[in-house]
């Protein structure tokens, strides 16, 4: 979905890239701005291994390594045999500072076990490889979906600003790793990294998105206090804002934003525990089948859950898959509201 800015751009022509490297999924957006135009923000919606017709702007944050070398990324890496490849996933959790971590008793979930990195591969190398990959795909998408895209990219590439969206709880050490990884990946240089790399917190990004996609004229007034929450893959960022002025728009954080490690991966892990208990000693309790069910849960059932359904259905198999004792009928498992 493209978003067009309702203002005329009057500065120097530029391509702007924005990277959101999440725990479970990642995305890239871009804008080509030039004088006299009202720039639009567009997501990259064509990724290797994902159906082109789906127009999905997110890819799994996964890398498949073999002998210490990155071989496949995203959807292409998700389907590989893990006996032949070593998979890097959930690596963002390794970058979170201790201040963001919450004791299990505080968030209601068991402590999350972070998957190990592939042998001989550092966290720095994983980020370097992933940044290089999403930049390359973003370039290909821009070139192939913009009139005269290659000429425009070649003309502006050396000064493209790259914006990283980061959790509110990160500090300079996390930013430094992303900076060094960006330099190592070759998308910026040591000389221009300070000018071209920008960091925006997920809270700041969320409030701009919310204001752009809601009818602010109906509710935003001077003195209005409102909250913005970004529930992501690994963190939940919450911020309170007070509007001091509508025109020009001036917002102030009422208090320090809160960022805790309690995102969607904890929900997935809780569901995994439910399934292991439910499907123990059945034909569906093996790790491979549970992984398939979890994937369907994450992609579909979890995203439409609102707490009002009497039961929730996860479709994972074929009409031949039946186990009435465990509420599996024709390849679909039903879970009660409490579960």
TIMI-325527 format. One line per 3 residues: their letters; for each residue x, y negated, z negated of N, C-alpha, C. Coordinates in steps of 0.02 Angstrom, whole numbers, plus 50000, padded with zeros to 5 digits. Atoms other than C-alpha are relative to their C-alpha. Layout:
% TIMI-325527
a) X,Y,Z,X,Y,Z,X,Y,Z ~ ...;
% end
This chain:
% TIMI-325527
xxx) 50042,50060,50000,50000,50000,50000,50044,49938,50000 ~ 49962,50061,49996,50075,49835,50054,49966,49945,49959 ~ 50027,50057,50038,50054,49678,49948,50029,49937,50031;
xxx) 49978,50061,49968,50062,49508,50033,49996,49941,49952 ~ 49997,50059,50044,50116,49353,49939,49963,49942,50033 ~ 50040,50055,49972,49997,49207,49961,50037,49933,49996;
xxx) 49960,50061,49998,50137,49081,49977,50045,50003,50061 ~ 49955,50003,49942,50242,49023,50123,50072,50001,49977 ~ 49929,49993,50019,50424,49074,50111,50040,49947,50038;
xxx) 49963,50054,49969,50544,48930,50145,50076,50007,49992 ~ 49929,49992,50012,50714,49001,50097,50033,50037,50059 ~ 49962,49965,49948,50848,49092,50198,49972,50070,50011;
xxx) 50024,49933,49984,50795,49251,50288,50036,50052,49958 ~ 49970,49949,50044,50823,49403,50178,49959,50064,50001 ~ 50032,49937,50017,50784,49586,50151,50012,50011,49926;
xxx) 49994,49987,50072,50749,49626,49968,49979,50072,49987 ~ 50015,49931,50018,50754,49804,49901,49987,50005,49925 ~ 50013,49988,50071,50681,49865,49737,50000,50076,49988;
xxx) 49994,49929,50017,50728,50034,49660,49968,50013,49932 ~ 50027,49976,50064,50627,50121,49525,50019,50074,49994 ~ 49977,49931,50010,50723,50278,49474,49971,50025,49935;
xxx) 50034,49976,50059,50606,50366,49355,50024,50068,49978 ~ 49980,49935,50026,50625,50522,49250,49976,50056,50044 ~ 50028,49946,49958,50510,50628,49357,49992,49980,50073;
xxx) 50010,50023,49932,50478,50521,49511,50035,49933,50010 ~ 49967,50063,49983,50562,50377,49601,49966,49969,50061 ~ 50031,50035,49943,50509,50246,49728,50044,49941,50019;
xxx) 49964,50058,49974,50580,50108,49836,49950,49955,50036 ~ 50040,50049,49964,50494,49949,49895,50048,49949,50032 ~ 49957,50049,49967,50559,49813,50010,49957,49944,50028;
xxx) 50033,50056,49967,50516,49646,50085,50048,49967,50048 ~ 49961,50038,49951,50578,49557,50240,49970,49929,50001 ~ 50024,50069,50007,50560,49371,50205,50038,49954,50047;
xxx) 49967,50049,49956,50594,49232,50329,49959,49936,49999 ~ 50033,50065,50006,50550,49046,50336,49936,49996,50040 ~ 50064,50009,49968,50369,49007,50376,49953,50058,49994;
xxx) 50041,49940,50006,50305,49182,50336,49974,50006,49929 ~ 50024,49979,50067,50200,49247,50191,50024,50072,49991 ~ 49969,49934,50003,50308,49395,50142,49954,50053,49970;
xxx) 50036,49943,50029,50234,49566,50107,50049,50047,49968 ~ 49960,49950,50034,50301,49696,49988,49973,50068,50021 ~ 50021,49936,49972,50297,49870,50066,50039,50057,49966;
xxx) 49964,49942,50026,50339,50040,49991,50028,50043,50056 ~ 49975,49949,49954,50445,50169,50079,49955,50061,49992 ~ 50050,49946,50005,50318,50305,50121,50018,50060,50043;
xxx) 49979,49942,49962,50418,50426,50227,50065,50026,49970 ~ 49944,49970,50033,50535,50541,50133,50012,50071,50027 ~ 49986,49932,49977,50622,50700,50192,49968,50053,49955;
xxx) 50030,49945,50038,50529,50857,50140,49928,49987,49979 ~ 50069,50016,50017,50362,50768,50113,49961,49988,50064 ~ 50041,50009,49939,50220,50772,50241,49994,49926,50017;
xxx) 50002,50070,49979,50228,50611,50341,49930,49971,49994 ~ 50068,50025,50001,50039,50599,50348,49976,49983,49929 ~ 50023,50012,50069,50026,50596,50157,50012,49928,49979;
xxx) 49985,50069,50018,50104,50423,50148,50018,49991,49927 ~ 49984,50002,50071,50170,50463,49975,50061,49955,49989 ~ 49945,50047,50012,50280,50323,49907,50047,50024,49945;
xxx) 49958,49974,50054,50353,50429,49766,50032,50065,50021 ~ 49966,49936,49990,50480,50569,49773,50021,50027,49932 ~ 49975,49971,50063,50531,50691,49636,50073,49977,49989;
xxx) 49931,50020,50017,50688,50630,49547,50040,50064,49986 ~ 49966,49935,50004,50782,50791,49582,50056,50001,50052 ~ 49944,49989,49953,50950,50833,49661,50022,50073,49993;
xxx) 49974,49932,49999,51008,51007,49712,50074,49998,50017 ~ 49927,49998,49991,51195,51036,49694,50023,50070,50016 ~ 49967,49937,49985,51305,51173,49762,50076,49987,49999;
xxx) 49928,50010,50009,51487,51184,49707,50017,49927,49986 ~ 49987,50069,50020,51475,51009,49633,49982,49948,50052 ~ 50018,50047,49947,51410,50930,49794,49925,49995,50007;
xxx) 50072,50011,49990,51237,50853,49817,49980,50023,50070 ~ 50021,49972,49936,51148,50950,49954,49930,49978,50020 ~ 50069,50018,49985,50963,50908,49942,49972,49956,49944;
xxx) 50030,50048,50047,50856,50775,49859,49924,50004,50003 ~ 50072,50008,50000,50675,50748,49809,49962,50064,50014 ~ 50043,49942,49985,50544,50865,49881,50039,50057,50030;
xxx) 49959,49947,49970,50676,50960,49979,50036,50040,49947 ~ 49964,49966,50053,50768,51002,49818,49954,50040,49955 ~ 50047,49969,50047,50611,51054,49723,49985,50072,50018;
xxx) 50021,49934,49978,50578,51209,49827,50057,50051,50005 ~ 49942,49957,49989,50752,51285,49823,50007,50054,49946 ~ 49986,49945,50046,50808,51446,49740,50052,49975,49949;
xxx) 49955,50026,50051,50887,51395,49575,50056,50049,49982 ~ 49944,49955,50007,50998,51548,49579,50056,49982,50048 ~ 49951,50020,49950,51085,51475,49731,50023,49928,49991;
xxx) 49984,50071,50010,51079,51291,49684,49991,49982,49926 ~ 50009,50028,50067,51099,51196,49521,49962,49935,50007 ~ 50046,50056,49992,50963,51067,49496,50011,49948,49945;
xxx) 49997,50056,50047,50984,50897,49414,49931,49968,49997 ~ 50066,50030,50009,50818,50838,49344,49996,49968,49930 ~ 50011,50035,50064,50758,50725,49203,50065,49968,49974;
xxx) 49935,50026,50023,50934,50651,49200,49995,49930,49971 ~ 50008,50067,50029,50866,50479,49156,49997,50003,49924 ~ 50004,49993,50073,50835,50545,48980,50069,49997,49968;
xxx) 49932,50001,50026,51023,50561,48959,50028,49929,49994 ~ 49976,50069,50000,51043,50375,48988,49967,49957,49946 ~ 50036,50039,50051,50918,50317,48856,50043,49990,49938;
xxx) 49964,50011,50062,50998,50236,48703,49963,50033,49941 ~ 50030,49968,50059,50967,50313,48531,49942,49960,49972 ~ 50053,50043,50028,50858,50164,48484,49931,50014,50030;
xxx) 50064,49987,49967,50724,50222,48607,49970,50067,49980 ~ 50024,49933,50014,50710,50399,48544,49957,50001,49937 ~ 50048,49996,50055,50567,50445,48429,50002,50070,49971;
xxx) 50002,49934,50031,50564,50585,48303,49937,50037,50020 ~ 50058,49962,49978,50446,50726,48355,49938,49988,49959 ~ 50059,50010,50043,50332,50696,48206,49966,49934,50013;
xxx) 50028,50066,49988,50306,50517,48263,49958,49997,50063 ~ 50038,50003,49938,50244,50551,48438,49954,50059,50011 ~ 50046,49944,49995,50152,50713,48408,50023,50055,50045;
xxx) 49975,49949,49954,50260,50814,48529,50062,50033,49970 ~ 49939,49967,50018,50397,50940,48504,50059,49963,50032 ~ 49940,50032,49972,50574,50878,48533,50013,50027,50070;
xxx) 49992,49981,49931,50609,50879,48719,50071,50022,50013 ~ 49935,49975,49981,50753,50985,48780,50017,49975,50069 ~ 49981,50029,49935,50842,50892,48919,50039,50052,50039;
xxx) 49965,49951,49960,50896,51008,49060,50073,49981,50009 ~ 49929,50016,49991,51086,51023,49078,50014,49975,50071 ~ 49978,50022,49935,51176,50938,49220,50036,50058,50035;
xxx) 49961,49948,49964,51253,51047,49357,50072,50000,49977 ~ 49931,49993,50023,51425,51113,49313,50047,49955,50040 ~ 49951,50042,49968,51563,50990,49349,49974,49934,50028;
xxx) 50031,50062,49975,51442,50847,49387,49983,49955,49941 ~ 50014,50048,50054,51436,50693,49275,49936,49962,50013 ~ 50059,50042,49993,51286,50582,49243,50014,49943,50049;
xxx) 49981,50053,49954,51379,50444,49335,49996,50024,50072 ~ 50001,49973,49932,51398,50555,49489,49928,50012,50023 ~ 50070,49988,49982,51214,50603,49485,49966,49935,50021;
xxx) 50029,50065,49982,51161,50420,49486,50030,49974,50065 ~ 49967,50023,49939,51288,50380,49621,49969,50034,50061 ~ 50028,49962,49944,51221,50518,49734,49928,49980,50013;
xxx) 50071,50016,49990,51039,50473,49704,49990,49930,50028 ~ 50004,50068,49975,51064,50287,49733,50019,49998,50074 ~ 49979,49997,49930,51157,50323,49894,49946,50029,50044;
xxx) 50053,49967,49961,51016,50436,49952,49940,49954,50011 ~ 50060,50041,49991,50869,50319,49918,50015,49938,50041 ~ 49981,50056,49958,50964,50175,49997,50000,50020,50074;
xxx) 49997,49976,49931,50995,50278,50155,49930,50010,50029 ~ 50068,49988,49976,50812,50330,50168,49963,49934,50009 ~ 50032,50065,49994,50754,50151,50137,50023,49964,50063;
xxx) 49974,50030,49938,50868,50090,50277,49967,50031,50061 ~ 50030,49966,49943,50801,50222,50397,49927,49979,50009 ~ 50071,50018,49996,50621,50178,50353,49993,49928,50027;
xxx) 50003,50069,49977,50651,49991,50378,50015,49995,50075 ~ 49978,50003,49930,50742,50015,50543,49946,50028,50046 ~ 50048,49966,49956,50608,50132,50613,49930,49972,49996;
xxx) 50068,50026,50009,50457,50034,50552,49996,49924,50003 ~ 49998,50073,49994,50509,49853,50584,50022,49983,50071 ~ 49977,50021,49934,50518,49772,50757,50071,49971,49996;
xxx) 49929,50021,50001,50703,49746,50797,50033,50016,49933 ~ 49978,49984,50067,50735,49832,50631,50075,50009,49993 ~ 49928,49987,50005,50913,49888,50666,50039,49935,50004;
xxx) 49964,50064,49993,50969,49715,50723,49992,49958,49937 ~ 50013,50040,50060,50887,49632,50572,50040,50028,49942 ~ 49964,49969,50056,50962,49758,50450,50076,49986,50006;
xxx) 49928,50011,49991,51137,49743,50523,50019,49927,49986 ~ 49986,50071,50010,51126,49553,50516,49997,49981,49926 ~ 50012,50021,50069,51068,49545,50334,50027,50047,49947;
xxx) 49983,49948,50049,51135,49703,50252,50050,49978,49948 ~ 49945,50017,50047,51290,49626,50173,49977,49954,49944 ~ 50024,50043,50054,51182,49510,50067,49931,50020,49974;
xxx) 50065,49977,50025,51029,49615,50027,50000,50002,49923 ~ 50007,49993,50072,50976,49588,49845,49967,50068,49984 ~ 50028,49935,50021,50941,49755,49758,49979,49994,49928;
xxx) 50029,50009,50066,50827,49753,49608,49987,50069,49969 ~ 50013,49939,50037,50828,49895,49481,49947,49986,49946 ~ 50051,50005,50052,50672,49916,49374,50020,50048,49944;
xxx) 49971,49960,50055,50730,49977,49202,49955,49996,49938 ~ 50039,50002,50062,50650,50020,49034,50018,49939,49957 ~ 49988,50058,50043,50630,49877,48912,50054,50013,49948;
xxx) 49954,49984,50053,50738,49968,48786,50072,50010,50021 ~ 49930,49992,49978,50894,49980,48894,50040,49937,49984 ~ 49956,50057,50014,51044,49870,48860,50055,49996,50054;
xxx) 49948,50014,49950,51203,49816,48950,50037,50063,50021 ~ 49962,49940,49982,51283,49989,48945,49965,50039,50056 ~ 50037,49966,49947,51144,50065,49052,50005,49960,50066;
xxx) 49993,50042,49941,51150,49917,49172,50070,50008,50031 ~ 49931,49993,49975,51339,49939,49185,50008,50065,50039 ~ 49995,49937,49963,51321,50121,49236,49968,49995,50068;
xxx) 50034,50008,49936,51196,50076,49372,50042,49956,50047 ~ 49958,50043,49959,51312,49938,49432,50059,50039,50028 ~ 49941,49962,49978,51464,50052,49439,49980,50054,50050;
xxx) 50023,49948,49953,51362,50190,49524,49982,49970,50068 ~ 50016,50033,49937,51300,50066,49654,50063,49983,50039 ~ 49936,50015,49967,51479,50013,49691,50030,50065,50029;
xxx) 49971,49936,49977,51537,50194,49702,49961,50028,50060 ~ 50042,49974,49945,51391,50236,49818,50012,49963,50065 ~ 49984,50038,49941,51448,50100,49937,49946,49950,50022;
xxx) 50053,50046,49979,51287,49998,49940,50016,49928,49982 ~ 49974,50067,50016,51375,49848,49859,50075,50008,49989 ~ 49928,49998,50014,51556,49802,49828,50014,49970,49932;
xxx) 49981,50030,50064,51649,49752,49672,49995,49924,50004 ~ 50000,50073,49992,51660,49576,49741,49930,49970,50000 ~ 50067,50031,49995,51473,49551,49774,49947,50032,49956;
xxx) 50050,49965,50041,51389,49668,49649,49964,49953,49952 ~ 50031,50045,50049,51358,49529,49522,49947,49956,50033 ~ 50048,50043,49965,51267,49424,49653,49942,50040,50029;
xxx) 50051,49962,49964,51170,49564,49737,49958,50046,49957 ~ 50038,49954,50043,51114,49676,49593,49962,49961,49947 ~ 50043,50032,50049,50969,49620,49486,49964,50054,49959;
xxx) 50034,49953,50044,50885,49704,49338,49938,49968,49970 ~ 50063,50025,50028,50703,49680,49288,49971,50055,49957 ~ 50028,49950,50044,50620,49767,49143,49933,50024,50027;
xxx) 50064,49972,49979,50471,49880,49173,49942,49957,49974 ~ 50052,50045,50026,50370,49762,49063,49989,49940,50044 ~ 50006,50058,49955,50408,49612,49173,49969,50020,50066;
xxx) 50027,49978,49935,50373,49710,49332,49926,50015,49994 ~ 50070,49980,50009,50209,49775,49261,49954,49939,49995 ~ 50044,50058,50008,50142,49604,49213,49991,49965,50068;
xxx) 50008,50031,49934,50177,49535,49388,49954,50042,50044 ~ 50044,49956,49961,50093,49687,49466,49928,49992,49978 ~ 50068,50007,50026,49943,49670,49352,49968,49934,50021;
xxx) 50027,50066,49980,49923,49485,49390,49986,49997,50075 ~ 50010,50002,49927,49939,49516,49577,49941,50043,50021 ~ 50052,49953,49979,49809,49656,49579,49937,49996,49957;
xxx) 50063,50011,50037,49675,49587,49462,49976,49929,50016 ~ 50029,50065,49989,49559,49440,49477,50013,49956,49939 ~ 49981,50038,50059,49650,49327,49357,49954,49940,49987;
xxx) 50045,50057,50009,49526,49186,49387,49943,50016,49952 ~ 50055,49979,50043,49399,49288,49289,50019,50003,49926 ~ 49983,49989,50070,49500,49309,49130,50061,49962,49975;
xxx) 49939,50032,50023,49666,49216,49127,49989,49926,49989 ~ 50008,50070,50019,49656,49050,49036,50059,49979,49956 ~ 49950,50025,50047,49776,48941,48939,49981,50023,49929;
xxx) 50013,49973,50067,49791,49023,48768,49980,50073,49999 ~ 50018,49930,49997,49738,49196,48828,50060,50044,49979 ~ 49950,49950,50019,49834,49338,48745,49979,50067,50029;
xxx) 50017,49936,49970,49841,49502,48839,50060,50048,49995 ~ 49948,49948,50006,49937,49666,48832,50008,50035,50067 ~ 49985,49959,49941,50022,49761,48973,50039,50061,49977;
xxx) 49967,49938,50018,50070,49943,48951,50019,50039,50063 ~ 49976,49959,49945,50175,50044,49072,50017,50068,49973 ~ 49988,49931,50024,50160,50230,49035,50034,50038,50056;
xxx) 49960,49968,49947,50299,50308,49138,50016,50072,49986 ~ 49982,49930,50006,50383,50475,49154,50033,50018,49934 ~ 49965,49985,50064,50492,50462,48999,49988,49947,49947;
xxx) 50010,50054,50050,50452,50295,48917,49932,49968,50008 ~ 50060,50041,50000,50302,50192,48870,50021,49930,49977 ~ 49981,50070,50015,50332,50003,48875,49936,49960,49989;
xxx) 50058,50041,50016,50207,49887,48792,50023,49929,49981 ~ 49981,50070,50012,50214,49697,48788,49937,49958,49993 ~ 50053,50049,50008,50098,49560,48724,50022,49933,50029;
xxx) 49985,50064,49969,50091,49398,48824,49948,49948,49980 ~ 50045,50056,50008,50016,49227,48792,50008,49954,50060 ~ 49998,50045,49943,49969,49115,48938,50003,49928,49975;
xxx) 49993,50070,50021,50033,48937,48908,49976,49953,50055 ~ 50021,50043,49945,49987,48871,49080,49979,50044,50058 ~ 50023,49963,49940,49889,48931,49232,50037,49976,50062;
xxx) 49967,50028,49942,49968,48814,49360,50047,49944,49978 ~ 49967,49937,49981,50112,48834,49360,49989,50053,49947 ~ 50010,49946,50047,50095,49004,49280,50059,50004,49952;
xxx) 49948,49997,50051,50190,49009,49117,49977,50049,49946 ~ 50016,49948,50048,50187,49165,49009,50056,50005,49949 ~ 49951,49991,50053,50274,49196,48843,49986,50067,49965;
xxx) 50009,49940,50040,50303,49360,48752,49982,49980,49929 ~ 50023,50017,50067,50206,49350,48590,50047,50030,49948 ~ 49953,49967,50045,50324,49473,48507,50046,50044,50042;
xxx) 49953,49958,49963,50468,49585,48556,49963,50060,50029 ~ 50032,49943,49968,50414,49718,48680,50022,50065,49967 ~ 49987,49935,50030,50406,49898,48622,50012,50051,50055;
xxx) 49983,49948,49951,50488,50039,48721,50017,50063,49962 ~ 49988,49937,50034,50477,50217,48658,50004,50057,50050 ~ 49992,49942,49958,50527,50383,48732,49941,50047,49987;
xxx) 50061,49961,50011,50352,50458,48744,49958,50002,50063 ~ 50035,50003,49935,50309,50467,48929,49970,50065,50023 ~ 50037,49945,49971,50229,50591,49046,50034,50068,49993;
xxx) 49966,49935,50005,50364,50726,49030,49982,50035,49934 ~ 50020,49970,50063,50310,50752,48850,49931,50032,50006 ~ 50066,49971,49987,50131,50783,48909,50009,50066,50039;
xxx) 49987,49939,49962,50197,50909,49036,50027,50056,49956 ~ 49972,49949,50044,50298,50998,48902,49946,50027,49952 ~ 50054,49977,50043,50146,51005,48787,49954,50048,50038;
xxx) 50041,49955,49960,50045,51082,48928,50035,50067,50012 ~ 49961,49939,49990,50184,51207,48960,49993,50046,49939 ~ 50007,49960,50061,50172,51264,48778,49930,50030,49995;
xxx) 50069,49975,50000,49982,51281,48793,49994,50060,50047 ~ 50004,49946,49951,50002,51389,48949,50038,50062,49978 ~ 49962,49943,50024,50136,51498,48873,49961,50040,49948;
xxx) 50041,49965,50050,50021,51538,48727,49939,50033,50032 ~ 50061,49974,49968,49867,51562,48836,50016,50060,50044 ~ 49986,49950,49949,49952,51670,48967,50049,50054,49978;
xxx) 49954,49949,50025,50067,51774,48857,49970,50070,50011 ~ 50019,49930,49988,50061,51960,48901,49947,50007,50054 ~ 50046,49995,49943,49961,51924,49059,50042,50003,50064;
xxx) 49965,49999,49935,50005,51935,49244,50024,49930,50021 ~ 49986,50069,49981,50025,51746,49245,50046,49964,49950 ~ 49959,50031,50052,50143,51717,49098,50073,49994,50018;
xxx) 49929,50006,49980,50307,51725,49196,50018,49928,50013 ~ 49978,50070,49991,50411,51565,49210,49983,49970,50068 ~ 50013,50027,49933,50384,51548,49398,49927,49979,50007;
xxx) 50071,50017,49995,50194,51552,49386,49983,49940,49957 ~ 50013,50057,50044,50191,51433,49238,50027,49936,50032 ~ 49972,50059,49967,50304,51314,49335,49954,49975,50056;
xxx) 50047,50019,49947,50180,51317,49481,49939,49966,49971 ~ 50059,50030,50032,50034,51280,49365,50016,49930,49974 ~ 49979,50065,50026,50129,51137,49282,50006,49949,50056;
xxx) 49994,50046,49943,50167,51062,49452,49932,49976,50023 ~ 50067,50019,49980,49984,51065,49500,49967,49955,49947 ~ 50026,50041,50054,49938,50994,49330,50026,49929,50005;
xxx) 49970,50066,49997,50060,50850,49350,49976,49961,50060 ~ 50018,50035,49938,50011,50809,49529,49926,49983,50004 ~ 50072,50011,49991,49822,50820,49510,49963,49992,49934;
xxx) 50043,50000,50060,49738,50865,49345,50017,49945,49951 ~ 49979,50051,50049,49840,50751,49233,49982,49930,50022 ~ 50009,50068,49975,49816,50601,49345,49927,49977,50000;
xxx) 50070,50019,50003,49626,50607,49338,49970,50010,49931 ~ 50026,49988,50068,49611,50650,49154,49982,49934,49966 ~ 50021,50060,50038,49512,50522,49054,49971,50017,49932;
xxx) 50025,49980,50065,49459,50624,48903,49926,50013,49996 ~ 50072,49992,50001,49276,50634,48953,49977,50068,50028 ~ 50020,49936,49971,49278,50799,49047,49992,50053,49946;
xxx) 50010,49944,50047,49209,50950,48954,50056,50051,50010 ~ 49944,49955,49985,49341,51056,49041,50041,49971,50057 ~ 49955,50024,49948,49488,51026,49156,50027,50060,50038;
xxx) 49982,49944,49958,49532,51138,49302,50065,49987,50036 ~ 49937,50002,49963,49704,51173,49375,49998,50055,50052 ~ 50001,49953,49945,49704,51256,49545,50072,50018,50017;
xxx) 49930,49980,49990,49862,51360,49568,50009,50062,50043 ~ 49991,49936,49966,49828,51526,49655,49953,50011,50057 ~ 50045,49981,49945,49717,51619,49777,49935,50029,49970;
xxx) 50063,49971,50026,49538,51687,49762,50010,50069,49968 ~ 49988,49934,50029,49616,51855,49714,50026,49996,49928 ~ 49973,50008,50068,49688,51783,49552,49944,49989,49951;
xxx) 50055,50003,50048,49563,51820,49414,50021,50032,49934 ~ 49990,49974,50068,49577,51845,49226,49951,49964,49955 ~ 50053,50035,50036,49413,51801,49141,50016,49990,49927;
xxx) 49982,50007,50070,49486,51829,48968,50040,49936,49988 ~ 49959,50060,50006,49604,51684,49001,49973,49942,50042 ~ 50035,50052,49962,49479,51578,49099,50032,49985,50067;
xxx) 49974,50007,49933,49560,51609,49267,49950,50032,50048 ~ 50050,49977,49952,49434,51623,49409,50020,49975,50069 ~ 49983,50016,49931,49482,51629,49593,50058,49950,50006;
xxx) 49940,50040,49995,49653,51552,49566,49997,49933,49964 ~ 50007,50062,50037,49593,51414,49450,49995,50015,49926 ~ 50002,49992,50071,49625,51402,49264,49965,49942,49968;
xxx) 50038,50053,50033,49504,51305,49154,50025,49991,49929 ~ 49976,50017,50066,49561,51216,48997,49948,49956,49966 ~ 50048,50040,50037,49448,51146,48863,50025,49931,49983;
xxx) 49982,50069,50015,49448,50965,48810,50053,49997,49946 ~ 49953,50001,50055,49542,51004,48650,50071,50019,50023 ~ 49935,49979,49974,49681,51090,48746,50033,49944,50040;
% end
